[in-house]
Amino acid sequence: MSMTEQNAQFRGGPLPIARSPLCDIDGVQLLSGKSIGAIRAMTDGRDLVEGQLKWVWNVATNPAGKIRDLRFLVREALALGNAAEVEAIQSLSLEQVIFSLLAESRREFPAGEVCQLLQIRPITLRDLRVELNGALRANSGFYPRQGLVTFFRNRSLQTTTLPADIKQAANRLGSEVPAAAATPLVNRTANHSIAPSGVIRTGKFSKEVVA
């Protein structure tokens, strides 16, 4: 058993061993050896030395609320410390990254795969069903690829505004929606491709409060 698996087993959680091209902030810490504080600074572009983590999504049920539930691209986390590889990954466009996460040959994904991809609990997926355009068939949830593509576009920290329907959904959850103020980054398209998804095994989903 690897150190990562041992760590996940020790810490416990709803998905103690999960394979995904995404990970939470604890996964970034395990992969990079950086502190949680340093990772948060890189996420928000406050670390002028280490630079910024570009591929980050907020998967919280209320994306405009004070509590963020962040997911990071494993490939980018693994590349930290290798400037050339980081530059190659960050030079990709958002569409290229989304393409690497969601096989174009798939029309839809079952609920279990979506939970594994986003590293979320089934109850959270239930709350996101409308936004993801999910449907129930024979007591099982299914989520169209296009719904997930739209979700990744809207939930990227590069997104400057939240669509009105997401704001309405957040309001239905009983939370006030402040104006979104994320600073956009310019996507630079390059002829790079992402290798097969990295693997991170974590057993804890971390959330953070935005001051």
C-alpha positions in Angstrom: 0.0 0.0 0.0 1.4 3.4 -1.0 1.8 6.3 1.4 -1.0 8.1 -0.2 -3.3 5.1 0.3 -2.2 4.7 3.9 -2.9 8.4 4.5 -6.3 8.2 2.9 -7.1 5.0 5.0 -6.0 6.7 8.2 -8.0 9.8 7.6 -11.2 8.1 6.6 -14.0 9.7 4.7 -17.0 8.9 2.4 -14.7 7.8 -0.5 -11.5 6.5 1.1 -10.1 5.3 -2.2 -11.2 7.3 -5.2 -9.6 7.6 -8.6 -10.1 10.9 -10.4 -8.2 13.5 -12.5 -9.3 16.0 -9.8 -8.5 16.2 -6.1 -9.3 18.4 -3.2 -6.9 20.7 -1.4 -5.6 17.9 0.8 -4.8 15.9 -2.3 -2.7 18.9 -3.6 -0.9 18.9 -0.3 -0.1 15.2 -0.6 1.1 15.5 -4.1 3.1 18.7 -3.8 4.3 18.8 -0.2 3.1 22.4 0.1 1.2 23.7 3.0 -2.6 24.3 2.9 -1.9 28.0 3.3 0.5 28.1 0.4 -2.0 26.2 -1.8 -4.7 28.7 -0.9 -2.4 31.6 -1.8 -1.6 30.0 -5.1 -5.2 29.3 -5.8 -6.1 33.0 -5.3 -3.0 34.4 -7.1 -1.5 35.8 -3.9 1.8 33.9 -4.2 4.1 36.0 -6.3 7.0 33.5 -6.0 5.2 30.1 -6.6 2.7 31.5 -9.1 -0.9 30.6 -9.5 -2.8 27.3 -9.7 -4.9 27.8 -12.8 -7.1 24.8 -13.1 -9.4 25.0 -10.0 -13.2 24.6 -9.8 -15.6 25.4 -6.9 -18.1 22.5 -6.7 -20.0 23.8 -3.6 -23.7 23.5 -3.9 -23.9 27.3 -3.5 -21.0 28.6 -5.7 -21.6 32.2 -4.7 -21.5 31.5 -1.0 -18.7 32.0 1.5 -17.8 28.3 1.7 -15.8 27.0 -1.3 -15.4 23.4 -2.0 -12.4 23.3 -4.4 -11.2 20.7 -6.9 -7.8 20.9 -8.5 -6.4 19.3 -11.6 -4.2 16.5 -10.5 -1.9 16.9 -13.5 -1.2 20.5 -12.5 -0.6 19.6 -8.8 1.8 16.8 -9.9 3.7 19.3 -12.1 4.4 21.8 -9.3 8.2 22.2 -9.1 8.7 21.6 -12.8 8.3 25.0 -14.4 8.3 23.7 -18.0 5.5 21.2 -17.3 3.5 23.7 -15.3 3.7 26.2 -18.2 2.6 23.5 -20.7 -0.4 22.6 -18.6 -1.4 26.2 -17.9 -1.1 27.1 -21.6 -4.0 24.9 -22.3 -7.4 26.5 -22.8 -10.3 25.7 -20.5 -12.0 23.8 -23.3 -8.9 21.6 -23.8 -8.9 20.8 -20.1 -12.6 20.0 -20.0 -12.1 17.7 -23.0 -9.4 15.8 -21.1 -11.8 15.3 -18.2 -14.9 14.2 -20.1 -14.5 11.6 -22.9 -16.1 13.0 -26.1 -17.4 9.5 -26.9 -19.6 9.5 -23.8 -23.1 11.0 -24.1 -23.8 10.6 -20.4 -22.3 9.5 -17.1 -24.0 7.5 -14.2 -24.2 9.1 -10.8 -21.4 7.0 -9.3 -18.9 8.2 -12.0 -19.8 11.8 -11.5 -19.3 11.5 -7.7 -15.9 9.9 -8.4 -14.9 12.6 -10.9 -16.0 15.5 -8.8 -14.9 13.8 -5.5 -18.3 14.6 -3.9 -20.8 12.7 -1.8 -24.1 11.4 -3.4 -26.1 14.0 -1.3 -24.1 16.8 -2.8 -24.7 15.4 -6.3 -28.4 15.3 -5.6 -28.3 19.1 -4.8 -26.4 19.7 -8.1 -28.7 17.6 -10.2 -30.7 20.5 -11.7 -27.5 22.5 -12.6 -26.0 19.4 -14.1 -29.2 18.6 -16.1 -29.3 15.2 -14.5 -32.2 12.7 -14.8 -33.5 9.8 -12.9 -34.2 6.5 -14.7 -35.1 3.3 -13.0 -34.1 4.8 -9.6 -30.6 5.7 -10.9 -29.2 9.1 -11.8 -27.6 9.9 -15.2 -25.8 13.1 -16.2 -25.3 14.2 -19.8 -21.8 15.1 -20.9 -23.0 18.6 -22.0 -24.4 19.3 -18.6 -21.0 18.5 -17.1 -19.2 20.6 -19.7 -21.3 23.6 -18.8 -20.7 22.9 -15.1 -16.9 22.9 -15.6 -17.2 26.1 -17.6 -19.3 27.9 -15.0 -17.5 26.6 -11.9 -13.9 27.4 -13.0 -12.4 30.1 -10.8 -11.6 31.9 -14.0 -15.3 32.5 -14.6 -16.1 36.1 -13.9 -19.9 35.9 -13.5 -22.5 33.3 -12.5 -25.4 32.5 -14.9 -28.8 33.7 -13.6 -30.1 30.1 -13.3 -27.2 29.2 -10.9 -27.9 32.3 -8.8 -31.6 31.3 -8.6 -30.6 27.8 -7.6 -28.3 29.2 -4.9 -31.2 31.4 -3.7 -33.4 28.3 -3.4 -30.8 26.8 -1.1 -31.5 29.8 1.2 -28.3 31.6 0.8 -27.7 35.2 -0.2 -25.8 35.5 -3.5 -23.2 38.3 -3.6 -21.8 39.6 -6.9 -19.2 37.3 -8.3 -15.8 39.0 -8.3 -13.3 36.4 -9.5 -10.4 37.8 -11.5 -10.4 36.3 -15.0 -7.3 34.7 -16.6 -6.6 34.8 -20.3 -6.7 31.3 -21.8 -3.7 30.7 -24.0 -4.3 27.9 -26.6 -1.3 25.7 -27.4 -0.7 22.5 -29.1 -0.3 20.6 -25.9 -2.3 17.6 -24.7 -2.8 16.2 -21.2 -1.6 12.7 -20.6 -3.9 10.1 -19.2 -5.4 11.3 -15.9 -3.3 11.2 -12.8 -4.5 9.4 -9.8 -5.0 10.7 -6.3 -6.5 8.8 -3.5 -7.9 10.9 -0.7 -10.5 10.3 1.9 -11.3 13.7 3.1 -13.2 16.5 1.4 -12.0 19.9 2.5 -14.0 23.1 2.3 -12.8 26.6 3.0 -14.5 29.8 4.0 -13.9 32.9 1.9 -13.3 35.9 4.1 
